[in-house]
Every structure is written in structure tokens, then in C-alpha cells.
């Protein structure tokens, strides 16, 4: 999301909120982040890890998949 922008010397204000992640003083709005896919993936791997014996080979293999 980071863009290389030219420096203009102007200042900008940022208002953080709940409905929108941020609203800038130049009326630009940034929507909230959609993390549903990431949350589902975390749930899936946590469930898989919970079923494995701690630090077994299968536990380590599953742990490698998450990174």
C-alpha cells in the first residue's frame, strides 16, 4: 500500500475511526482492512496443531505450513 509520492511540503491531518480506517484532511478515505481469509487460515492451523502431539514431527510439519 505504500506508494512513493513526491514531496510537496504540504501537511495533512489523519482521523482514525471505526467505520473507515482513516480519513485524511484532503477528504481521501481509507477503508478498513478485510482480514477474513487470514482469520480463517489461523483457525484452521490452530485446530490442526491442537490435534498434534506437542513438538512431534507432525506438529513441526504443520507448524512449517503456517509460516
N, CA, C and O of each residue as an XYZ file, in Angstrom:
268
protein
N       0.810     -1.174      0.000
C       0.000      0.000      0.000
C       0.865      1.253      0.000
O       0.393      2.328     -0.371
N       2.078      1.135      0.395
C       2.974      2.286      0.445
C       3.349      2.686     -0.976
O       3.844      1.875     -1.758
N       3.104      3.948     -1.290
C       3.429      4.461     -2.615
C       4.512      5.519     -2.472
O       4.545      6.261     -1.491
N       5.381      5.578     -3.444
C       6.386      6.627     -3.459
C       5.748      7.877     -4.050
O       5.442      7.922     -5.242
N       5.552      8.880     -3.220
C       4.923     10.114     -3.651
C       5.937     11.239     -3.630
O       6.908     11.210     -2.873
N       5.699     12.218     -4.464
C       6.578     13.386     -4.495
C       6.310     14.251     -3.269
O       5.168     14.385     -2.831
N       7.355     14.827     -2.728
C       7.222     15.718     -1.582
C       6.708     17.063     -2.068
O       7.261     17.661     -2.991
N       5.627     17.534     -1.423
C       5.041     18.818     -1.811
C       5.230     19.871     -0.737
O       5.033     21.060     -0.990
N       5.609     19.448      0.455
C       5.781     20.401      1.536
C       4.487     20.682      2.269
O       4.491     21.427      3.250
N       3.379     20.110      1.824
C       2.091     20.319      2.471
C       1.927     19.332      3.625
O       2.481     18.233      3.605
N       1.161     19.745      4.624
C       0.870     18.848      5.737
C      -0.549     18.323      5.583
O      -1.391     18.937      4.927
N      -0.791     17.193      6.191
C      -2.092     16.555      6.080
C      -2.482     16.013      7.453
O      -1.626     15.530      8.194
N      -3.749     16.089      7.789
C      -4.242     15.556      9.050
C      -4.894     14.205      8.831
O      -5.490     13.961      7.781
N      -4.785     13.331      9.813
C      -5.348     11.987      9.706
C      -6.291     11.767     10.880
O      -5.925     11.994     12.033
N      -7.524     11.318     10.573
C      -8.511     11.000     11.594
C      -8.772      9.504     11.530
O      -9.287      9.012     10.526
N      -8.428      8.775     12.579
C      -8.654      7.339     12.626
C     -10.040      7.074     13.176
O     -10.485      7.753     14.101
N     -10.732      6.080     12.605
C     -12.093      5.801     13.036
C     -12.430      4.332     12.965
O     -11.575      3.488     12.696
N     -13.715      4.037     13.214
C     -14.182      2.648     13.221
C     -14.789      2.255     11.884
O     -14.501      1.171     11.377
N     -15.616      3.106     11.304
C     -16.256      2.775     10.035
C     -15.259      2.827      8.887
O     -15.277      1.971      8.002
N     -14.414      3.802      8.902
C     -13.313      3.923      7.942
C     -12.024      3.872      8.737
O     -11.950      4.428      9.833
N     -11.011      3.213      8.204
C      -9.734      3.113      8.915
C      -9.146      4.492      9.148
O      -8.672      4.802     10.241
N      -9.182      5.321      8.104
C      -8.625      6.669      8.243
C      -9.298      7.606      7.247
O      -9.675      7.203      6.147
N      -9.438      8.855      7.655
C      -9.909      9.916      6.783
C      -8.857     11.012      6.826
O      -8.487     11.491      7.898
N      -8.384     11.400      5.662
C      -7.351     12.427      5.576
C      -7.990     13.797      5.404
O      -9.139     13.903      4.975
N      -7.251     14.834      5.737
C      -7.782     16.194      5.657
C      -8.052     16.635      4.222
O      -8.758     17.620      4.005
N      -7.507     15.927      3.247
C      -7.798     16.244      1.849
C      -9.000     15.434      1.338
O      -9.168     15.269      0.130
N      -9.822     14.940      2.245
C     -11.063     14.165      2.026
C     -10.837     12.765      1.461
O     -11.809     12.102      1.096
N      -9.627     12.301      1.378
C      -9.357     10.932      0.946
C      -9.687      9.991      2.097
O      -9.302     10.244      3.239
N     -10.403      8.899      1.798
C     -10.774      7.924      2.825
C     -10.097      6.596      2.546
O      -9.973      6.182      1.393
N      -9.661      5.933      3.600
C      -9.038      4.616      3.502
C      -9.950      3.635      4.215
O     -10.217      3.776      5.408
N     -10.433      2.630      3.473
C     -11.349      1.646      4.042
C     -10.660      0.756      5.061
O      -9.433      0.688      5.124
N     -11.471      0.076      5.854
C     -10.928     -0.852      6.838
C     -10.352     -2.068      6.127
O     -10.689     -2.341      4.975
N      -9.502     -2.780      6.804
C      -8.860     -3.953      6.235
C      -9.781     -5.155      6.361
O     -10.435     -5.334      7.389
N      -9.837     -5.978      5.322
C     -10.641     -7.189      5.350
C      -9.710     -8.360      5.630
O      -8.936     -8.766      4.764
N      -9.787     -8.895      6.828
C      -8.872     -9.960      7.251
C      -9.583    -11.296      7.443
O      -9.111    -12.142      8.202
N     -10.714    -11.495      6.762
C     -11.487    -12.736      6.940
C     -10.694    -13.966      6.504
O     -10.719    -14.992      7.183
N      -9.996    -13.868      5.383
C      -9.217    -15.011      4.887
C      -8.118    -15.387      5.887
O      -7.893    -16.565      6.165
N      -7.446    -14.375      6.415
C      -6.369    -14.630      7.360
C      -6.898    -15.241      8.653
O      -6.269    -16.132      9.225
N      -8.056    -14.762      9.115
C      -8.652    -15.308     10.332
C      -9.029    -16.777     10.148
O      -8.805    -17.595     11.040
N      -9.605    -17.112      8.986
C      -9.972    -18.497      8.706
C      -8.735    -19.392      8.645
O      -8.757    -20.518      9.142
N      -7.660    -18.895      8.040
C      -6.430    -19.662      7.948
C      -5.844    -19.908      9.339
O      -5.378    -21.010      9.629
N      -5.864    -18.896     10.192
C      -5.355    -19.051     11.558
C      -6.170    -20.091     12.314
O      -5.603    -20.943     12.997
N      -7.487    -20.032     12.199
C      -8.361    -21.008     12.867
C      -8.035    -22.428     12.408
O      -7.952    -23.354     13.215
N      -7.852    -22.577     11.095
C      -7.586    -23.895     10.511
C      -6.291    -24.494     11.079
O      -6.276    -25.646     11.512
N      -5.209    -23.710     11.074
C      -3.929    -24.227     11.533
C      -3.871    -24.389     13.049
O      -3.190    -25.288     13.540
N      -4.568    -23.540     13.797
C      -4.614    -23.717     15.242
C      -5.316    -25.020     15.594
O      -4.907    -25.731     16.511
N      -6.373    -25.322     14.858
C      -7.116    -26.564     15.102
C      -6.246    -27.779     14.773
O      -6.227    -28.763     15.511
N      -5.525    -27.690     13.646
C      -4.642    -28.795     13.262
C      -3.534    -28.997     14.289
O      -3.224    -30.133     14.647
N      -2.937    -27.911     14.764
C      -1.862    -28.020     15.749
C      -2.367    -28.569     17.077
O      -1.656    -29.314     17.752
N      -3.580    -28.210     17.454
C      -4.139    -28.672     18.728
C      -4.322    -30.186     18.731
O      -4.307    -30.811     19.792
N      -4.494    -30.774     17.561
C      -4.711    -32.215     17.469
C      -3.401    -33.013     17.424
O      -3.413    -34.240     17.525
N      -2.295    -32.321     17.273
C      -0.996    -32.995     17.196
C      -0.346    -33.041     18.572
O      -0.610    -32.198     19.430
N       0.504    -34.038     18.765
C       1.291    -34.095     19.998
C       2.358    -33.003     19.922
O       3.032    -32.841     18.905
N       2.492    -32.271     21.004
C       3.382    -31.114     21.035
C       4.815    -31.505     20.678
O       5.381    -32.431     21.260
N       5.389    -30.795     19.723
C       6.760    -30.937     19.233
C       7.052    -32.284     18.577
O       8.215    -32.669     18.456
N       6.014    -33.006     18.153
C       6.239    -34.218     17.369
C       6.609    -33.806     15.944
O       6.515    -32.631     15.591
N       7.023    -34.765     15.135
C       7.393    -34.453     13.751
C       6.197    -33.895     12.974
O       6.347    -32.957     12.191
N       5.007    -34.474     13.193
C       3.821    -33.976     12.509
C       3.464    -32.568     12.977
O       2.996    -31.754     12.182
N       3.675    -32.277     14.236
C       3.450    -30.934     14.776
C       4.383    -29.938     14.081
O       3.961    -28.855     13.675
N       5.644    -30.319     13.953
C       6.627    -29.433     13.330
C       6.308    -29.206     11.852
O       6.476    -28.098     11.343
N       5.845    -30.263     11.156
C       5.478    -30.135      9.737
C       4.303    -29.155      9.585
O       4.311    -28.295      8.704
N       3.311    -29.298     10.442
C       2.158    -28.414     10.391
C       2.560    -26.988     10.720
O       2.060    -26.037     10.119
N       3.461    -26.847     11.672
C       3.940    -25.523     12.064
C       4.677    -24.841     10.909
O       4.583    -23.624     10.749
N       5.403    -25.609     10.113
C       6.119    -25.049      8.964
C       5.146    -24.536      7.900
O       5.441    -23.561      7.208
N       3.994    -25.185      7.768
C       2.996    -24.763      6.791
C       2.438    -23.393      7.114
O       2.028    -22.660      6.213
N       2.418    -23.040      8.383
C       1.806    -21.780      8.794
C       2.696    -20.589      8.507
O       2.206    -19.460      8.481
N       3.966    -20.792      8.294
C       4.863    -19.656      8.071
C       5.170    -19.452      6.622
O       5.912    -18.535      6.270
